[in-house]
Amino acid sequence: MAKKQLVSVKVNGREREAAVEPRLLLVHFIRESLQLTGTHIGCDTSHCGACTVVLNGKTVKSCTMFAVQADGAEILTVEGLASASGQLHALQEGFKQEHGLQCGFCTPGMLMSSYALLRNNPNPSEEEIRRGISGNLCRCTGYQNIVGAVQYAAAKMAKPGNEASVAEGVAK
Amino acid sequence: MIPPAFEYLRPNTIPEAITLLRQHVEDAKILSGGQSLIPMMKLRIARPGYLIDINRISGLSYIKEEGGFLKIGGLTREAELEASPLIRSKYPILIDTAHVIADPQVRNLATVAGNLAHGDPANDHPATMLALGAQVVATGSGGERVIPIEEFFLSLFSTALQPDEILTEIRVPVPPPRSGGAYFKLERKVGDFATAAVAAQVTLDANSVVQKVGIGLTNVGPTPIQAKKAEDLLRGKKLDEASIRQAAQLAADEAQPSSDLRGPAEYKKGLIKELAKRALARAAERAGT
């Protein structure tokens, strides 16, 4: 067995570290070492996007990266989206209001991809939304309501006074 | 899926990385984007004893024109290619290609160089780079050497890179005026490998006569294929519907697809013919005919 290596990351604003084997995948690190089980393991083969997290501002599939590669990185997981007081992020509210989920398994990954999309493009067209979530599979909704949920969030965040809501996740 | 155990090494410079490669030459793999390597390790198709992570080496991520070449650094990500104003305005064939590689998350990590160095005929950049007449820069203990892309792909997953070499740069000759290119791919769903795909790049004169042409084929043989007969036919000829049809037929003849879950060999040959027509027509359009 390879020697364990120390991995330090900032997850949802908190410094965390653990000694891990190099072969430990980032998703296992997040779920098991850090006990943040909101990030799901779906296909485990880099197709479904359920394990999507935001790493240094960009979405990655955490099943296709080793934890040691993330050493020093800032990570945002679905647990970091709502405010400390428990107020839902505009995207989470959108998924709830627009019925953007049925079984909910893909939802954490969908939220993270949508989050990154809106950070880069606060007012995406329907096509841009579909492209933005093209790395995330949903087997329930047929995507229609997910697109609606992202549009809901974009509209809400565009209202004056709501600009801060999307940045809140990383800030806290 | 848990990959087999390995030692993880993280050099900060290219010379350090090459020294590590030499030390573990039989049993090391370079880790850049990892979007092909890590899935292969999880399936235990690849079992390197040492992973040399080059992601922290600075100065390897760039897109620039210099000395008559478009230069793409060894660590440039697909997402960076897609977002580059230079690529968007002058190299639409590279945008076509990057857009259909995997999905947004994968493209945030996957590198253009890795797409070539992996040596997978199902990858998309090999055909495009063949069409563009690119060169790759291999850096090893003996320094740098430049390999023409048509000499790079040797067999399935095997390239002209030596065991102690790293692909550090891709060079695409800056296309002359009246040049255009396009990449057409059929995939079953987002993120899938091509059932078949065709890259075409042309340079025309004022009368639409072909001065330069490159045609590359994806996933229809043990290596990426340069459709040389189709290129020969077009060179010096007026690019019109008739010559495009003839060239597309030759490209289909040059394809060596095998039947698999993505379809029978004959179907794939038919696809190459159709995609070659479309890619050449779009290339001509972009060249400004």
Interface residues (C-beta under 8 A of the other chain):
Chain A: M1 A2 K3 Q5 E21 P22 R23 L25 D44 T45 S46 H47 G49 T52 K58 T59 V60 K61 T64 M65 F66 V68 Q69 S113 R131 G132 S134 G135
Chain B: M1 I2 P3 P4 A5 F6 E7 Y8 R10 L31 G34 Q35 I38 P39 K42 L51 D53 N55 A79 A102 D103 P104 Q105 V106 N108 L109 V190 G191
